[in-house]
Amino acid sequence: MIELTHRAAPGTSVNANAVLTIHQRVRSRQRIKLSDGREAGLFVGRGETLRGGDLLTDATGIVVEVVAANERVSTVSADSGLLLARVCYHLGNRHVPLEVGVNYARYLHDHVLDDMVRGLGATIVVHDHPFEPEDGAYGGTSHSHAHSHEH
């Protein structure tokens, strides 16, 4: 079985893709299925979040590109930056994983959260889209460099 254990440099030629949900992209050890039907073991550092576009490789040089799967999400927009900031505050206060963009916030769809956000005065669009939440201030960030994570 293919064992994806290292990151490959950007621009490396890709042999296959792995379409993964956010729940899969935050797990450090798991079995996944590649786009060509092969199975692979995924072994990344604990606390790392894989992002769409990340490249992973095994000891034989096979390179797999991570593709962020479309997931059911709620995308929030607001008439002002202040309202959007308030929405983000209330969602963060509930420890909701949140993707924050220039004029939007996005979370995995939840009708209870949607009702709260509408009650604050913001607009919600529910649709399927890749979900790339913030990692948080203290880590979990995806990064690419060559060193062992065994300290």
MDAnalysis code that builds the backbone (N, CA, C; Angstrom):
import MDAnalysis as mda
import numpy as np

u = mda.Universe.empty(453, n_residues=151, atom_resindex=np.repeat(np.arange(151), 3), trajectory=True)
u.add_TopologyAttr("name", ["N", "CA", "C"] * 151)
u.add_TopologyAttr("resid", np.arange(1, 152))
u.add_TopologyAttr("resname", ["MET", "ILE", "GLU", "LEU", "THR", "HIS", "ARG", "ALA", "ALA", "PRO", "GLY", "THR", "SER", "VAL", "ASN", "ALA", "ASN", "ALA", "VAL", "LEU", "THR", "ILE", "HIS", "GLN", "ARG", "VAL", "ARG", "SER", "ARG", "GLN", "ARG", "ILE", "LYS", "LEU", "SER", "ASP", "GLY", "ARG", "GLU", "ALA", "GLY", "LEU", "PHE", "VAL", "GLY", "ARG", "GLY", "GLU", "THR", "LEU", "ARG", "GLY", "GLY", "ASP", "LEU", "LEU", "THR", "ASP", "ALA", "THR", "GLY", "ILE", "VAL", "VAL", "GLU", "VAL", "VAL", "ALA", "ALA", "ASN", "GLU", "ARG", "VAL", "SER", "THR", "VAL", "SER", "ALA", "ASP", "SER", "GLY", "LEU", "LEU", "LEU", "ALA", "ARG", "VAL", "CYS", "TYR", "HIS", "LEU", "GLY", "ASN", "ARG", "HIS", "VAL", "PRO", "LEU", "GLU", "VAL", "GLY", "VAL", "ASN", "TYR", "ALA", "ARG", "TYR", "LEU", "HIS", "ASP", "HIS", "VAL", "LEU", "ASP", "ASP", "MET", "VAL", "ARG", "GLY", "LEU", "GLY", "ALA", "THR", "ILE", "VAL", "VAL", "HIS", "ASP", "HIS", "PRO", "PHE", "GLU", "PRO", "GLU", "ASP", "GLY", "ALA", "TYR", "GLY", "GLY", "THR", "SER", "HIS", "SER", "HIS", "ALA", "HIS", "SER", "HIS", "GLU", "HIS"])
u.atoms.positions = np.array([
    [0.841, -1.184, 0.000],
    [0.000, 0.000, 0.000],
    [0.888, 1.250, 0.000],
    [0.420, 2.281, -0.651],
    [1.109, 3.573, -0.686],
    [1.021, 4.186, 0.712],
    [2.150, 4.665, 1.231],
    [2.174, 5.312, 2.539],
    [2.639, 6.749, 2.365],
    [1.693, 7.674, 2.399],
    [1.992, 9.094, 2.213],
    [2.484, 9.665, 3.538],
    [3.786, 9.944, 3.598],
    [4.412, 10.336, 4.855],
    [5.117, 11.688, 4.816],
    [5.355, 12.215, 3.636],
    [6.114, 13.461, 3.504],
    [5.397, 14.428, 2.574],
    [5.747, 15.671, 2.688],
    [5.238, 16.678, 1.762],
    [6.187, 16.783, 0.576],
    [5.604, 16.999, -0.585],
    [6.405, 17.202, -1.802],
    [6.462, 18.700, -2.087],
    [7.497, 19.117, -2.759],
    [7.679, 20.531, -3.087],
    [6.611, 20.981, -4.079],
    [6.126, 22.214, -3.933],
    [5.179, 22.744, -4.916],
    [5.765, 22.632, -6.324],
    [4.904, 22.299, -7.280],
    [5.348, 22.166, -8.660],
    [5.793, 20.765, -9.031],
    [5.871, 19.869, -8.048],
    [6.245, 18.480, -8.326],
    [5.144, 17.826, -9.154],
    [5.530, 16.977, -10.085],
    [4.574, 16.273, -10.938],
    [3.695, 15.351, -10.094],
    [2.381, 15.407, -10.322],
    [1.393, 14.685, -9.519],
    [1.001, 13.385, -10.220],
    [0.915, 12.291, -9.439],
    [0.511, 10.984, -9.962],
    [-0.967, 10.684, -9.722],
    [-1.563, 11.268, -8.672],
    [-2.968, 11.003, -8.340],
    [-3.474, 12.108, -7.425],
    [-4.785, 12.122, -7.234],
    [-5.423, 13.081, -6.332],
    [-6.116, 12.329, -5.210],
    [-6.297, 13.021, -4.084],
    [-7.091, 12.493, -2.969],
    [-8.084, 13.577, -2.590],
    [-9.366, 13.324, -2.845],
    [-10.418, 14.282, -2.512],
    [-10.840, 14.001, -1.075],
    [-10.594, 14.980, -0.186],
    [-10.799, 14.775, 1.245],
    [-11.651, 15.882, 1.856],
    [-12.532, 15.498, 2.767],
    [-13.325, 16.470, 3.527],
    [-12.426, 17.124, 4.574],
    [-12.928, 18.159, 5.217],
    [-12.136, 18.801, 6.268],
    [-11.887, 17.832, 7.417],
    [-12.856, 16.985, 7.722],
    [-12.650, 16.013, 8.808],
    [-11.513, 15.056, 8.474],
    [-11.374, 14.699, 7.217],
    [-10.268, 13.835, 6.798],
    [-8.956, 14.610, 6.774],
    [-9.012, 15.893, 6.412],
    [-7.784, 16.676, 6.274],
    [-7.179, 17.092, 7.609],
    [-7.897, 16.893, 8.712],
    [-7.328, 17.200, 10.027],
    [-6.881, 15.944, 10.771],
    [-7.190, 14.775, 10.232],
    [-6.765, 13.513, 10.863],
    [-5.339, 13.187, 10.442],
    [-4.530, 12.773, 11.388],
    [-3.118, 12.528, 11.087],
    [-2.829, 11.119, 10.587],
    [-3.680, 10.158, 10.908],
    [-3.463, 8.769, 10.508],
    [-4.774, 8.189, 9.995],
    [-4.779, 7.715, 8.743],
    [-5.996, 7.140, 8.187],
    [-5.719, 6.454, 6.861],
    [-6.675, 5.646, 6.442],
    [-6.638, 5.010, 5.128],
    [-7.543, 5.834, 4.220],
    [-7.047, 6.159, 3.021],
    [-7.825, 6.952, 2.071],
    [-7.841, 6.248, 0.721],
    [-8.747, 6.688, -0.137],
    [-8.822, 6.159, -1.501],
    [-8.412, 7.290, -2.448],
    [-7.532, 6.982, -3.373],
    [-7.073, 7.960, -4.357],
    [-8.044, 8.006, -5.527],
    [-7.946, 9.058, -6.319],
    [-8.850, 9.256, -7.453],
    [-8.757, 8.134, -8.483],
    [-7.617, 7.458, -8.528],
    [-7.464, 6.362, -9.486],
    [-7.886, 5.011, -8.902],
    [-8.451, 5.015, -7.689],
    [-8.965, 3.803, -7.071],
    [-8.009, 3.103, -6.115],
    [-6.741, 3.486, -6.136],
    [-5.786, 2.855, -5.218],
    [-6.037, 3.331, -3.789],
    [-5.686, 2.469, -2.835],
    [-5.763, 2.850, -1.434],
    [-4.400, 3.340, -0.980],
    [-4.433, 4.240, -0.001],
    [-3.184, 4.770, 0.543],
    [-3.361, 4.990, 2.033],
    [-2.264, 4.905, 2.738],
    [-2.235, 5.283, 4.141],
    [-1.729, 6.711, 4.226],
    [-2.384, 7.511, 5.033],
    [-2.008, 8.915, 5.202],
    [-1.415, 9.066, 6.596],
    [-0.181, 9.544, 6.660],
    [0.534, 9.706, 7.922],
    [1.175, 11.087, 7.942],
    [0.512, 12.057, 8.574],
    [1.040, 13.419, 8.679],
    [1.216, 13.760, 10.152],
    [1.896, 14.847, 10.422],
    [2.130, 15.267, 11.797],
    [0.832, 15.595, 12.520],
    [0.763, 15.205, 13.772],
    [-0.426, 15.507, 14.576],
    [-0.611, 17.007, 14.659],
    [-1.857, 17.437, 14.522],
    [-2.174, 18.854, 14.603],
    [-2.047, 19.589, 13.277],
    [-1.551, 18.931, 12.252],
    [-1.439, 19.577, 10.941],
    [-2.764, 19.472, 10.199],
    [-3.108, 20.510, 9.479],
    [-4.285, 20.499, 8.621],
    [-3.812, 20.484, 7.176],
    [-4.271, 19.496, 6.426],
    [-3.966, 19.473, 4.997],
    [-4.888, 20.450, 4.290],
    [-4.364, 21.144, 3.317],
    [-5.122, 22.123, 2.534],
    [-5.222, 21.650, 1.100],
    [-6.275, 22.082, 0.425],
    [-6.387, 21.815, -0.994],
    [-5.141, 22.325, -1.698],
    [-4.537, 21.473, -2.519],
    [-3.317, 21.853, -3.236],
    [-2.048, 21.327, -2.590],
    [-2.117, 20.874, -1.330],
    [-0.939, 20.286, -0.703],
    [-0.531, 19.035, -1.477],
    [0.762, 18.794, -1.533],
    [1.303, 17.620, -2.220],
    [1.957, 16.707, -1.199],
    [1.603, 15.421, -1.273],
    [2.159, 14.415, -0.368],
    [2.863, 13.350, -1.185],
    [3.882, 12.740, -0.602],
    [4.637, 11.727, -1.321],
    [4.953, 10.544, -0.417],
    [5.305, 9.445, -1.055],
    [5.728, 8.250, -0.317],
    [7.210, 8.008, -0.589],
    [7.739, 6.940, -0.035],
    [9.169, 6.635, -0.168],
    [9.575, 6.311, -1.600],
    [8.621, 5.910, -2.449],
    [8.955, 5.552, -3.832],
    [8.850, 6.734, -4.793],
    [8.377, 7.887, -4.310],
    [8.270, 9.064, -5.162],
    [6.896, 9.317, -5.745],
    [5.905, 8.515, -5.404],
    [4.534, 8.791, -5.848],
    [4.085, 10.082, -5.186],
    [3.489, 10.978, -5.970],
    [3.026, 12.259, -5.449],
    [1.519, 12.349, -5.600],
    [0.859, 12.707, -4.502],
    [-0.595, 12.818, -4.464],
    [-0.966, 14.238, -4.078],
    [-1.857, 14.834, -4.872],
    [-2.350, 16.178, -4.557],
    [-3.630, 16.067, -3.737],
    [-3.674, 16.818, -2.643],
    [-4.874, 16.891, -1.807],
    [-5.858, 17.848, -2.472],
    [-7.094, 17.401, -2.626],
    [-8.172, 18.228, -3.167],
    [-9.217, 18.380, -2.060],
    [-9.542, 19.614, -1.704],
    [-10.573, 19.859, -0.696],
    [-11.924, 19.509, -1.305],
    [-12.616, 18.550, -0.690],
    [-13.914, 18.091, -1.200],
    [-14.973, 19.171, -1.050],
    [-15.937, 19.177, -1.964],
    [-17.117, 20.020, -1.785],
    [-17.897, 19.481, -0.596],
    [-18.304, 20.383, 0.285],
    [-19.089, 20.011, 1.458],
    [-20.248, 20.991, 1.591],
    [-21.289, 20.579, 2.290],
    [-22.440, 21.452, 2.523],
    [-22.017, 22.515, 3.525],
    [-21.979, 23.766, 3.101],
    [-21.534, 24.871, 3.947],
    [-22.563, 25.989, 3.959],
    [-22.451, 26.828, 4.953],
    [-23.223, 28.064, 5.031],
    [-22.230, 29.201, 4.875],
    [-22.477, 30.055, 3.896],
    [-21.616, 31.213, 3.669],
    [-22.363, 32.457, 4.094],
    [-21.738, 33.231, 4.967],
    [-22.345, 34.415, 5.576],
    [-21.827, 35.659, 4.882],
    [-22.744, 36.566, 4.572],
    [-22.357, 37.901, 4.124],
    [-23.133, 38.904, 4.967],
    [-22.617, 40.111, 5.029],
    [-23.240, 41.132, 5.873],
    [-23.113, 42.496, 5.212],
    [-23.963, 43.401, 5.615],
    [-23.963, 44.753, 5.042],
    [-22.785, 45.594, 5.513],
    [-22.128, 45.163, 6.593],
    [-21.000, 45.945, 7.098],
    [-19.951, 45.015, 7.683],
    [-18.743, 45.523, 7.744],
    [-17.662, 44.772, 8.363],
    [-17.923, 44.539, 9.844],
    [-18.568, 45.510, 10.495],
    [-18.891, 45.364, 11.911],
    [-19.848, 44.196, 12.139],
    [-20.876, 44.085, 11.309],
    [-21.819, 42.982, 11.449],
    [-21.129, 41.646, 11.176],
    [-20.283, 41.592, 10.155],
    [-19.567, 40.349, 9.865],
    [-18.641, 39.992, 11.034],
    [-17.988, 40.984, 11.621],
    [-17.128, 40.736, 12.784],
    [-17.953, 40.215, 13.959],
    [-19.133, 40.775, 14.178],
    [-20.005, 40.288, 15.257],
    [-20.401, 38.841, 15.018],
    [-20.749, 38.497, 13.772],
    [-21.115, 37.122, 13.438],
    [-19.933, 36.192, 13.728],
    [-18.741, 36.581, 13.296],
    [-17.550, 35.758, 13.536],
    [-17.304, 35.598, 15.030],
    [-17.510, 36.656, 15.792],
    [-17.340, 36.573, 17.244],
    [-18.284, 35.536, 17.845],
    [-19.553, 35.617, 17.491],
    [-20.535, 34.695, 18.068],
    [-20.302, 33.253, 17.619],
    [-19.897, 33.053, 16.383],
    [-19.573, 31.701, 15.923],
    [-18.318, 31.180, 16.627],
    [-17.317, 32.032, 16.745],
    [-16.094, 31.643, 17.449],
    [-16.343, 31.343, 18.913],
    [-17.260, 32.078, 19.522],
    [-17.604, 31.849, 20.919],
    [-18.206, 30.462, 21.112],
    [-18.737, 29.885, 20.026],
    [-19.296, 28.529, 20.049],
    [-18.292, 27.500, 19.514],
    [-17.048, 27.946, 19.314],
    [-15.959, 27.076, 18.847],
    [-16.272, 26.419, 17.510],
    [-16.935, 27.168, 16.642],
    [-17.281, 26.672, 15.309],
    [-16.076, 26.868, 14.387],
    [-15.581, 25.809, 13.758],
    [-14.532, 26.006, 12.751],
    [-15.047, 26.966, 11.679],
    [-14.248, 27.949, 11.338],
    [-14.716, 29.049, 10.505],
    [-13.681, 29.421, 9.459],
    [-14.125, 29.511, 8.224],
    [-13.309, 30.041, 7.134],
    [-13.663, 31.512, 7.007],
    [-12.656, 32.368, 7.029],
    [-12.896, 33.803, 6.969],
    [-12.267, 34.360, 5.708],
    [-13.072, 35.046, 4.908],
    [-12.585, 35.677, 3.688],
    [-12.754, 37.178, 3.772],
    [-12.428, 37.870, 2.700],
    [-12.487, 39.331, 2.687],
    [-13.885, 39.841, 3.009],
    [-14.922, 39.261, 2.414],
    [-16.285, 39.744, 2.637],
    [-17.239, 38.627, 3.038],
    [-16.713, 37.568, 3.623],
    [-17.583, 36.452, 3.991],
    [-16.984, 35.664, 5.148],
    [-17.821, 34.850, 5.756],
    [-17.401, 33.815, 6.696],
    [-18.137, 32.550, 6.282],
    [-17.521, 31.387, 6.504],
    [-18.125, 30.128, 6.063],
    [-17.904, 29.064, 7.129],
    [-18.917, 28.246, 7.343],
    [-18.830, 27.121, 8.273],
    [-19.616, 25.953, 7.713],
    [-19.355, 24.761, 8.260],
    [-20.131, 23.597, 7.842],
    [-21.585, 23.848, 8.206],
    [-22.468, 23.571, 7.269],
    [-23.887, 23.907, 7.430],
    [-24.478, 23.330, 8.711],
    [-25.197, 24.196, 9.412],
    [-25.923, 23.818, 10.626],
    [-27.102, 24.773, 10.720],
    [-28.315, 24.244, 10.658],
    [-29.493, 25.115, 10.607],
    [-29.659, 25.937, 11.883],
    [-29.207, 25.427, 13.026],
    [-29.305, 26.195, 14.275],
    [-28.384, 27.413, 14.201],
    [-27.157, 27.208, 13.720],
    [-26.236, 28.338, 13.558],
    [-26.754, 29.310, 12.512],
    [-27.343, 28.779, 11.432],
    [-27.921, 29.657, 10.403],
    [-28.978, 30.572, 11.010],
    [-29.843, 30.030, 11.854],
    [-30.886, 30.839, 12.492],
    [-30.277, 31.924, 13.373],
    [-29.226, 31.580, 14.131],
    [-28.556, 32.567, 14.981],
    [-27.976, 33.695, 14.126],
    [-27.294, 33.320, 13.029],
    [-26.643, 34.308, 12.167],
    [-27.691, 35.221, 11.525],
    [-28.786, 34.643, 11.061],
    [-29.869, 35.470, 10.497],
    [-30.435, 36.408, 11.554],
    [-30.547, 35.915, 12.789],
    [-31.045, 36.742, 13.888],
    [-30.140, 37.931, 14.179],
    [-28.868, 37.801, 13.870],
    [-27.929, 38.915, 14.031],
    [-28.044, 39.912, 12.880],
    [-28.744, 39.526, 11.798],
    [-28.957, 40.427, 10.671],
    [-28.133, 40.127, 9.435],
    [-27.411, 39.030, 9.429],
    [-26.581, 38.684, 8.265],
    [-27.360, 37.788, 7.308],
    [-26.803, 37.607, 6.135],
    [-27.408, 36.782, 5.085],
    [-26.639, 35.472, 4.977],
    [-27.364, 34.376, 4.759],
    [-26.772, 33.039, 4.628],
    [-27.102, 32.475, 3.252],
    [-26.114, 31.870, 2.624],
    [-26.329, 31.067, 1.418],
    [-25.811, 29.672, 1.739],
    [-26.663, 28.667, 1.585],
    [-26.272, 27.276, 1.819],
    [-25.959, 26.655, 0.459],
    [-24.767, 26.088, 0.349],
    [-24.338, 25.513, -0.928],
    [-23.223, 24.517, -0.689],
    [-22.783, 23.856, -1.744],
    [-21.654, 22.936, -1.668],
    [-20.408, 23.658, -2.142],
    [-19.356, 23.587, -1.324],
    [-18.124, 24.315, -1.617],
    [-17.005, 23.686, -0.784],
    [-15.751, 23.723, -1.259],
    [-14.651, 23.279, -0.401],
    [-14.591, 24.145, 0.861],
    [-14.278, 23.520, 1.987],
    [-14.234, 24.223, 3.273],
    [-12.797, 24.253, 3.777],
    [-12.254, 25.460, 3.944],
    [-10.874, 25.663, 4.389],
    [-10.865, 26.563, 5.623],
    [-11.220, 26.025, 6.796],
    [-11.297, 26.870, 7.991],
    [-9.940, 27.326, 8.496],
    [-9.973, 28.379, 9.297],
    [-8.775, 28.865, 9.976],
    [-8.267, 27.769, 10.896],
    [-6.952, 27.695, 11.071],
    [-6.374, 26.703, 11.969],
    [-6.401, 27.137, 13.418],
    [-6.511, 28.411, 13.668],
    [-6.445, 28.897, 15.037],
    [-5.110, 29.571, 15.283],
    [-5.066, 30.324, 16.334],
    [-3.890, 31.141, 16.623],
    [-2.696, 30.337, 17.120],
    [-2.918, 29.113, 17.580],
    [-1.832, 28.370, 18.218],
    [-1.358, 27.156, 17.450],
    [-1.625, 27.104, 16.165],
    [-1.045, 25.995, 15.420],
    [-2.037, 25.250, 14.571],
    [-1.587, 24.056, 14.163],
    [-2.389, 23.253, 13.272],
    [-2.222, 23.677, 11.833],
    [-1.385, 24.658, 11.610],
    [-1.264, 25.191, 10.268],
    [-0.520, 24.246, 9.348],
    [-0.979, 24.193, 8.130],
    [-0.312, 23.388, 7.114],
    [0.975, 24.098, 6.737],
    [2.045, 23.341, 6.658],
    [3.301, 23.961, 6.251],
    [4.150, 22.964, 5.502],
    [5.039, 23.507, 4.738],
    [5.872, 22.674, 3.888],
    [7.324, 22.996, 4.150],
    [8.037, 22.060, 4.746],
    [9.469, 22.217, 4.902],
    [10.075, 20.860, 5.238],
    [11.353, 20.778, 5.087],
    [12.019, 19.482, 5.266],
    [12.670, 19.398, 6.636],
    [11.980, 18.835, 7.588],
    [12.589, 18.410, 8.841],
    [11.656, 17.422, 9.515],
    [12.213, 16.653, 10.389],
    [11.426, 15.666, 11.109],
    [10.607, 16.349, 12.193],
    [9.434, 15.827, 12.461],
    [8.605, 16.366, 13.537],
    [8.806, 15.593, 14.827],
    [9.831, 14.754, 14.859],
    [10.170, 14.048, 16.096],
    [11.183, 14.887, 16.831],
    [10.783, 15.465, 17.945],
    [11.660, 16.348, 18.718],
    [12.057, 15.701, 20.017],
])
